[in-house]
Amino acid sequence: IDILPKYEEYLFVLSERKGVPDIVPEILAKRLSISEALATTILGLSADAKLLKPSYQVYCPKTDLFIHEYSDIKEIPQESFCPICNDYHGSETCDIQLVFHFTEFFIKKYVPLTTLS
């Protein structure tokens, strides 16, 4: 598939950034000119291969600001507190975004040692 080299390149570019970059299906889809569903599937397959791990980010429905991140969708509480608007929000009203992060396996195997310092 023609998108695989572009996907690999995108991952390597992100892996060279400092910190823990979010790999967002919507952004990947735009970058590769594919559907968001296909991008999510590709990222899911990468998670199955232990290269990436999914994460669920919860955002306040009033401020659109990040509240908390969970490694499993089952961990998301029924209510989340936003310290900015000082209010509790039900999980059905919060924006929950699926993102992916690099695993230690990916970092050890594919990220050159020079980028880690």
N, C-alpha and C positions, 0 to 999 in steps of 0.2 A: 504494500500500500504506500502511496506517495506521501502520506502524512507522517509516517513513522520517523523519517529523518528529521522533519521539522519539529516533531514532538520531542525527540531526543535532544535536539539543539535547544529547544525552549527549556527543558528541564536542566540542562547543563548551565545555561545562562542564569536561571534562578538559583541554582546551587552555589554559584559563585558570589551571591549577595550575602552580606553580613546579616546575622539574625536568623529568624525562622520565617522564611517567606511563605505566604499563603498561595497555594495553587488552586485557583478558582475555575470551576468548569466553564463558566460564562466567558471568562477572559481567554482561556485556552481555545474555546470554540471560535472566538473572533480571530485569534492569532492564526489558527489553522484553517479558517474558512470552512468549518464543519458545524453541524448542529450541536446544541448544548447537550442533547441526549447522548450523542456519540462521544462527545468530550467526557461526559460523566462515566460512560461505559469504559473508555480507555483508562481513565484515572482509577476506576474500580478494579480493572484488570491489573494495573500497576500495584494497587493495594494488595490484591490477591498474591502477587509475586513478591510481596514484602518490601517493595521499593518505596511505597508511599503509605501513609496512614490517614484515614478520614478523620475529620473533626467537625463539630457542629458549633457554629458561632451564633450567639443569641444577641439581637440588637433591640434596643428600646423602640417601641412603636411611636413614642412622642418625639424623641430627640434623634432617632436613627443612629445613636451611638452604641458602641460595643458594650455589652454587659458582662458576658462570661463565655467561656469555651468549654465544650465537653467532648470527650473522646468516643462516647457512645450516645446515640440518640435517646436511649432508654434512661440516661442519667439526667436529662433535662427536666427540671422540676415543673410542677403545675404552675407555679408563680415564680417570677424573677424580679428582684429588686434593682431598680436603676438609681444609683446614688446621685445622678445629675438632676433628674426630675423629682427625686425623692418619692417615688411611687412604686407600687408592686404592679406587675403586669402578668396576665395569664399567658401561658405558652401559646395559646391559639391566637393571641394578638401580636406577639413578638415576631420579628423577622428572624427566621432561622436559616443560616446560610451554610451549606455544605462546602467545606474546603479540604484540601489535602496538604500534608506536610511530609517532608523527607523522613525516612526512617534512618536509624543508625546504620543499618545494613547498606542502604544506598550511599550514605555519606562515606562510610569506610571503603566501600568498593569503587565508587565512581568519582568522588571529589578529590582532586589532587591535593596533596598535603600543603602546597604553597598557598592555597586559597583559605586554609583554616587559620592562618596566623594573622 
